[in-house]
Amino acid sequence: MNPQQLRTLVFEKTGIKVDVDDPIFALVALNEAVLAEAVERHIARIDAASQELAQQLRQTGNPPHAIQHEHERHPGFTPAPAAGPVKPIATQAPLLVPRELRLLGAAALVALLSASLVLAGQALFSKPAELDPQQRAALAKGEKLEKILPALPPATRATVEAALRQP
């Protein structure tokens, strides 16, 4: 596509006027060059694979159909050499990749730190519950009882402890 057509297309789709000397056209030219190189590589690989397949067919005794290859249709065309044997493409991804494991570990660490920060703040800033007067009196009575029990005779002490165990 020539620059004038691209300019018109950009203006129609976006409303932005682009000059022919704009640096974006350098990117367009670079994109075309990269695309042309990739297409040539793919054509060469396809041609090499089809020739290999035809050779395998000949070895098995089945002659290949008369297929006219790209280089036969265009006399000036010479295909690039094959890049090597075709490798299988992975069709299943691993369950967890290392990057995901690192992110998962970091998230767990952040969660633990957050929880410990909350618990530490709660422990520091919360005050203990106040006892009402009735509870304070019961505690004082229990402390007095603890002091008196060892001084009682063993028979009396056993009777009092048995009475305390009952509901």
Summary of the structure (lengths in Angstrom):
residues: 167
radius of gyration: 43.7
end to end distance: 97.3
largest distance: 123.7
contacts: 289
relative contact order: 0.04
helix: 67%
strand: 0%
